Amino acid sequence: MENRTNSNTGFMALLQGIVIGGILGVLFAPKKGEETRKEIKQRIDQAAGDLNSKGMELKENVEQAKDNIVENIEKTTNNIMDRAEDIRNEVNDKVDAKKNEVKKKIDEVEKESNNK
């Protein structure tokens, strides 16, 4: 995720440099004022469109990352719940086995008491 942030920051710096360079290039070009203003507006509109596209891409990336995190949490939760169920069943089986052992012992002791 950090690489993506660095990449986005680098892209933004590059885009800003292009816009500033374009504006300066237009300002110092030998053209009429109206043409220059028109070209500056076009470049600003283009930069705004590029920023909007990058913003939409970033939004989609964030949404995808969120969906992946939610999916991973759900999978992990399900795995934990399944494992907890397995442990509960193992404990219940062991408790039942111990109950049966105790019951057999009690029956043996009662049987011996009755025989005496």
C-alpha positions, 0 to 999 in steps of 0.5 A: 500500500505504501508503494501505491501511495508513493506512486500516487504522490509521484504521479501528482508531482509529475502532473503538477509539473506538466501543468505548470510547465505547460502554463509557463510555456504558453505564457512565454510563447509568442501568441495573442492574449486571447489565444494564450488564454484559450490555450491555458484554459484548455490545459487547465481543463485537461489537467482537471480531467486528468486529476478527476480520472486519477481521483476516480482510479484512486477511489476504485483502488480504495474500494477494492482494497476495502472489499478485499479486507472485508472478504479476508475478515469474513474468511478469517472469522469463518475459519475461527468459528469453524475451529472453535466448533471443532474444539467444542466438539472435541471437548464434548466428546472427551467429556462424554467419554469421561462421563461413561468411564465414571458411570462404569466405575459407579456401576462396578462399585454398586455391583460390588456393594450389592454382592457383599 
